[in-house]
């Protein structure tokens, strides 16, 4: 059983990112997170939710973003769901970090950092319901 779980659903629009980050502030006040867990939580919400708003839905169809955070035995689970285009971040190629910063292609660093910092990342797309679900786990160090 979870020690605590919190969730929110917002429209997949730019102005909703601010609401999600305010929700993160609430989570950080209610859950006991390590510094690494708190940083990863903010990174996941900012990067993944931004990608959903920017890429998951087309300009005519907007859906929702669901965010849930659970903590059990010190382990933080961040679950993000949407009905947009399926996208598995595990399949995203690693960015080329060898070039000068000015010469690098824009994008891809956020997903890369999420993958590098988390202890476990899973993704699934349910073809019947249309839900995409990304689960990011960070254990207590």
PAFI-628625 format. One record per residue (C-alpha): residue in three letters; x, y, z. Coordinates in Angstrom, 2 decimals, padded with zeros to 5 digits. Example, Ala and Ser with C-alpha at 12.3 -4.5 7.8 and 13.67 -1.06 7.14 Angstrom:
<rec><r>ALA</r><px>012.30</px><py>-004.50</py><pz>007.80</pz></rec>
<rec><r>SER</r><px>013.67</px><py>-001.06</py><pz>007.14</pz></rec>
//
This chain:
<rec><r>UNK</r><px>000.00</px><py>000.00</py><pz>000.00</pz></rec>
<rec><r>UNK</r><px>001.24</px><py>003.50</py><pz>-000.84</pz></rec>
<rec><r>UNK</r><px>002.26</px><py>005.77</py><pz>001.99</pz></rec>
<rec><r>UNK</r><px>000.86</px><py>008.62</py><pz>-000.10</pz></rec>
<rec><r>UNK</r><px>-000.48</px><py>009.26</py><pz>-003.58</pz></rec>
<rec><r>UNK</r><px>-001.48</px><py>012.52</py><pz>-005.24</pz></rec>
<rec><r>UNK</r><px>-002.89</px><py>013.15</py><pz>-008.70</pz></rec>
<rec><r>UNK</r><px>-004.12</px><py>015.90</py><pz>-011.01</pz></rec>
<rec><r>UNK</r><px>-005.58</px><py>016.15</py><pz>-014.51</pz></rec>
<rec><r>UNK</r><px>-005.13</px><py>019.24</py><pz>-016.65</pz></rec>
<rec><r>UNK</r><px>-005.84</px><py>020.12</py><pz>-020.28</pz></rec>
<rec><r>UNK</r><px>-002.82</px><py>019.53</py><pz>-022.54</pz></rec>
<rec><r>UNK</r><px>-002.18</px><py>023.25</py><pz>-023.08</pz></rec>
<rec><r>UNK</r><px>000.82</px><py>025.49</py><pz>-022.44</pz></rec>
<rec><r>UNK</r><px>-000.81</px><py>027.28</py><pz>-019.51</pz></rec>
<rec><r>UNK</r><px>-001.33</px><py>023.94</py><pz>-017.78</pz></rec>
<rec><r>UNK</r><px>002.42</px><py>023.46</py><pz>-017.30</pz></rec>
<rec><r>UNK</r><px>002.28</px><py>026.17</py><pz>-014.62</pz></rec>
<rec><r>UNK</r><px>-000.53</px><py>024.26</py><pz>-012.85</pz></rec>
<rec><r>UNK</r><px>001.47</px><py>021.04</py><pz>-012.99</pz></rec>
<rec><r>UNK</r><px>004.52</px><py>022.75</py><pz>-011.48</pz></rec>
<rec><r>UNK</r><px>002.35</px><py>024.22</py><pz>-008.70</pz></rec>
<rec><r>UNK</r><px>001.12</px><py>020.67</py><pz>-008.09</pz></rec>
<rec><r>UNK</r><px>004.77</px><py>019.58</py><pz>-007.82</pz></rec>
<rec><r>UNK</r><px>005.23</px><py>022.23</py><pz>-005.11</pz></rec>
<rec><r>UNK</r><px>002.32</px><py>020.61</py><pz>-003.25</pz></rec>
<rec><r>UNK</r><px>003.83</px><py>017.16</py><pz>-003.64</pz></rec>
<rec><r>UNK</r><px>007.19</px><py>018.34</py><pz>-002.35</pz></rec>
<rec><r>UNK</r><px>005.41</px><py>019.76</py><pz>000.69</pz></rec>
<rec><r>UNK</r><px>003.47</px><py>016.57</py><pz>001.41</pz></rec>
<rec><r>UNK</r><px>005.96</px><py>013.84</py><pz>000.54</pz></rec>
<rec><r>UNK</r><px>009.37</px><py>013.32</py><pz>002.03</pz></rec>
<rec><r>UNK</r><px>011.61</px><py>013.34</py><pz>-001.05</pz></rec>
<rec><r>UNK</r><px>015.36</px><py>013.16</py><pz>-001.36</pz></rec>
<rec><r>UNK</r><px>017.04</px><py>015.95</py><pz>-003.32</pz></rec>
<rec><r>UNK</r><px>017.45</px><py>013.55</py><pz>-006.29</pz></rec>
<rec><r>UNK</r><px>013.77</px><py>012.58</py><pz>-006.16</pz></rec>
<rec><r>UNK</r><px>012.66</px><py>016.22</py><pz>-006.02</pz></rec>
<rec><r>UNK</r><px>014.88</px><py>017.17</py><pz>-008.95</pz></rec>
<rec><r>UNK</r><px>013.72</px><py>014.22</py><pz>-011.06</pz></rec>
<rec><r>UNK</r><px>010.07</px><py>014.97</py><pz>-010.26</pz></rec>
<rec><r>UNK</r><px>010.40</px><py>018.54</py><pz>-011.54</pz></rec>
<rec><r>UNK</r><px>012.39</px><py>017.41</py><pz>-014.58</pz></rec>
<rec><r>UNK</r><px>009.84</px><py>014.73</py><pz>-015.50</pz></rec>
<rec><r>UNK</r><px>006.89</px><py>017.08</py><pz>-015.14</pz></rec>
<rec><r>UNK</r><px>008.50</px><py>019.93</py><pz>-017.03</pz></rec>
<rec><r>UNK</r><px>010.06</px><py>017.92</py><pz>-019.85</pz></rec>
<rec><r>UNK</r><px>007.48</px><py>015.19</py><pz>-020.42</pz></rec>
<rec><r>UNK</r><px>004.43</px><py>017.42</py><pz>-020.00</pz></rec>
<rec><r>UNK</r><px>005.99</px><py>020.00</py><pz>-022.35</pz></rec>
<rec><r>UNK</r><px>006.61</px><py>017.27</py><pz>-024.93</pz></rec>
<rec><r>UNK</r><px>003.00</px><py>016.11</py><pz>-024.62</pz></rec>
<rec><r>UNK</r><px>001.68</px><py>019.64</py><pz>-025.17</pz></rec>
<rec><r>UNK</r><px>004.09</px><py>020.28</py><pz>-028.04</pz></rec>
<rec><r>UNK</r><px>004.02</px><py>016.96</py><pz>-029.90</pz></rec>
<rec><r>UNK</r><px>001.40</px><py>014.52</py><pz>-028.64</pz></rec>
<rec><r>UNK</r><px>-001.78</px><py>016.24</py><pz>-029.77</pz></rec>
<rec><r>UNK</r><px>-002.35</px><py>017.97</py><pz>-033.08</pz></rec>
<rec><r>UNK</r><px>-003.43</px><py>021.62</py><pz>-033.22</pz></rec>
<rec><r>UNK</r><px>-007.11</px><py>020.75</py><pz>-033.59</pz></rec>
<rec><r>UNK</r><px>-007.36</px><py>017.99</py><pz>-031.01</pz></rec>
<rec><r>UNK</r><px>-006.41</px><py>018.66</py><pz>-027.44</pz></rec>
<rec><r>UNK</r><px>-006.74</px><py>016.18</py><pz>-024.63</pz></rec>
<rec><r>UNK</r><px>-005.66</px><py>015.87</py><pz>-021.07</pz></rec>
<rec><r>UNK</r><px>-002.51</px><py>015.18</py><pz>-019.13</pz></rec>
<rec><r>UNK</r><px>-002.88</px><py>013.09</py><pz>-016.01</pz></rec>
<rec><r>UNK</r><px>-000.11</px><py>013.22</py><pz>-013.43</pz></rec>
<rec><r>UNK</r><px>000.05</px><py>010.96</py><pz>-010.40</pz></rec>
<rec><r>UNK</r><px>002.80</px><py>010.68</py><pz>-007.83</pz></rec>
<rec><r>UNK</r><px>003.08</px><py>007.82</py><pz>-005.40</pz></rec>
<rec><r>UNK</r><px>005.54</px><py>007.15</py><pz>-002.66</pz></rec>
<rec><r>UNK</r><px>006.00</px><py>003.74</py><pz>-001.11</pz></rec>
<rec><r>UNK</r><px>008.85</px><py>002.77</py><pz>001.20</pz></rec>
<rec><r>UNK</r><px>010.78</px><py>005.84</py><pz>000.07</pz></rec>
<rec><r>UNK</r><px>010.40</px><py>005.02</py><pz>-003.63</pz></rec>
<rec><r>UNK</r><px>008.89</px><py>007.79</py><pz>-005.77</pz></rec>
<rec><r>UNK</r><px>006.76</px><py>006.79</py><pz>-008.76</pz></rec>
<rec><r>UNK</r><px>005.73</px><py>009.49</py><pz>-011.24</pz></rec>
<rec><r>UNK</r><px>003.00</px><py>008.43</py><pz>-013.66</pz></rec>
<rec><r>UNK</r><px>002.10</px><py>010.61</py><pz>-016.65</pz></rec>
<rec><r>UNK</r><px>-000.78</px><py>009.66</py><pz>-018.93</pz></rec>
<rec><r>UNK</r><px>-002.23</px><py>011.19</py><pz>-022.09</pz></rec>
<rec><r>UNK</r><px>-004.38</px><py>010.25</py><pz>-025.08</pz></rec>
<rec><r>UNK</r><px>-002.07</px><py>011.75</py><pz>-027.69</pz></rec>
<rec><r>UNK</r><px>000.27</px><py>010.16</py><pz>-030.21</pz></rec>
<rec><r>UNK</r><px>002.13</px><py>007.15</py><pz>-028.82</pz></rec>
<rec><r>UNK</r><px>005.77</px><py>007.92</py><pz>-028.00</pz></rec>
<rec><r>UNK</r><px>008.10</px><py>005.62</py><pz>-026.10</pz></rec>
<rec><r>UNK</r><px>010.96</px><py>007.71</py><pz>-024.67</pz></rec>
<rec><r>UNK</r><px>013.07</px><py>004.59</py><pz>-024.31</pz></rec>
<rec><r>UNK</r><px>013.30</px><py>004.52</py><pz>-028.12</pz></rec>
<rec><r>UNK</r><px>014.53</px><py>008.12</py><pz>-028.37</pz></rec>
<rec><r>UNK</r><px>018.15</px><py>008.21</py><pz>-029.62</pz></rec>
<rec><r>UNK</r><px>020.76</px><py>009.58</py><pz>-027.27</pz></rec>
<rec><r>UNK</r><px>021.82</px><py>013.13</py><pz>-028.10</pz></rec>
<rec><r>UNK</r><px>025.28</px><py>013.74</py><pz>-029.50</pz></rec>
<rec><r>UNK</r><px>027.04</px><py>015.49</py><pz>-026.64</pz></rec>
<rec><r>UNK</r><px>030.41</px><py>015.64</py><pz>-028.39</pz></rec>
<rec><r>UNK</r><px>029.70</px><py>018.77</py><pz>-030.48</pz></rec>
<rec><r>UNK</r><px>030.01</px><py>022.31</py><pz>-029.18</pz></rec>
<rec><r>UNK</r><px>026.80</px><py>023.49</py><pz>-027.58</pz></rec>
<rec><r>UNK</r><px>026.19</px><py>025.94</py><pz>-030.45</pz></rec>
<rec><r>UNK</r><px>026.45</px><py>023.15</py><pz>-033.03</pz></rec>
<rec><r>UNK</r><px>024.15</px><py>020.66</py><pz>-031.28</pz></rec>
<rec><r>UNK</r><px>020.68</px><py>019.84</py><pz>-032.50</pz></rec>
<rec><r>UNK</r><px>017.99</px><py>021.36</py><pz>-030.29</pz></rec>
<rec><r>UNK</r><px>015.91</px><py>018.86</py><pz>-028.33</pz></rec>
<rec><r>UNK</r><px>016.29</px><py>015.44</py><pz>-026.82</pz></rec>
<rec><r>UNK</r><px>018.24</px><py>016.46</py><pz>-023.71</pz></rec>
<rec><r>UNK</r><px>015.22</px><py>016.42</py><pz>-021.38</pz></rec>
<rec><r>UNK</r><px>014.23</px><py>012.87</py><pz>-022.24</pz></rec>
<rec><r>UNK</r><px>017.90</px><py>011.84</py><pz>-022.06</pz></rec>
<rec><r>UNK</r><px>018.24</px><py>013.33</py><pz>-018.55</pz></rec>
<rec><r>UNK</r><px>015.05</px><py>011.66</py><pz>-017.36</pz></rec>
<rec><r>UNK</r><px>016.33</px><py>008.28</py><pz>-018.58</pz></rec>
<rec><r>UNK</r><px>019.76</px><py>008.84</py><pz>-017.03</pz></rec>
<rec><r>UNK</r><px>018.51</px><py>009.99</py><pz>-013.64</pz></rec>
<rec><r>UNK</r><px>015.70</px><py>007.53</py><pz>-012.97</pz></rec>
<rec><r>UNK</r><px>016.08</px><py>004.04</py><pz>-011.55</pz></rec>
<rec><r>UNK</r><px>013.34</px><py>002.59</py><pz>-013.75</pz></rec>
<rec><r>UNK</r><px>011.32</px><py>003.84</py><pz>-016.70</pz></rec>
<rec><r>UNK</r><px>008.42</px><py>002.04</py><pz>-018.34</pz></rec>
<rec><r>UNK</r><px>006.03</px><py>003.01</py><pz>-021.09</pz></rec>
<rec><r>UNK</r><px>002.93</px><py>001.44</py><pz>-022.50</pz></rec>
<rec><r>UNK</r><px>000.26</px><py>002.41</py><pz>-024.99</pz></rec>
<rec><r>UNK</r><px>-003.14</px><py>000.78</py><pz>-024.53</pz></rec>
<rec><r>UNK</r><px>-004.63</px><py>000.44</py><pz>-028.00</pz></rec>
<rec><r>UNK</r><px>-008.14</px><py>-000.16</py><pz>-026.64</pz></rec>
<rec><r>UNK</r><px>-008.37</px><py>002.89</py><pz>-024.37</pz></rec>
<rec><r>UNK</r><px>-005.84</px><py>005.04</py><pz>-026.25</pz></rec>
<rec><r>UNK</r><px>-003.93</px><py>005.91</py><pz>-023.08</pz></rec>
<rec><r>UNK</r><px>-000.18</px><py>006.40</py><pz>-023.14</pz></rec>
<rec><r>UNK</r><px>001.38</px><py>005.80</py><pz>-019.73</pz></rec>
<rec><r>UNK</r><px>004.91</px><py>006.66</py><pz>-018.69</pz></rec>
<rec><r>UNK</r><px>006.10</px><py>005.55</py><pz>-015.26</pz></rec>
<rec><r>UNK</r><px>009.34</px><py>006.94</py><pz>-013.85</pz></rec>
<rec><r>UNK</r><px>010.74</px><py>005.54</py><pz>-010.61</pz></rec>
<rec><r>UNK</r><px>013.39</px><py>007.03</py><pz>-008.34</pz></rec>
<rec><r>UNK</r><px>014.46</px><py>005.05</py><pz>-005.30</pz></rec>
<rec><r>UNK</r><px>015.51</px><py>006.66</py><pz>-002.08</pz></rec>
<rec><r>UNK</r><px>019.30</px><py>006.80</py><pz>-002.07</pz></rec>
//
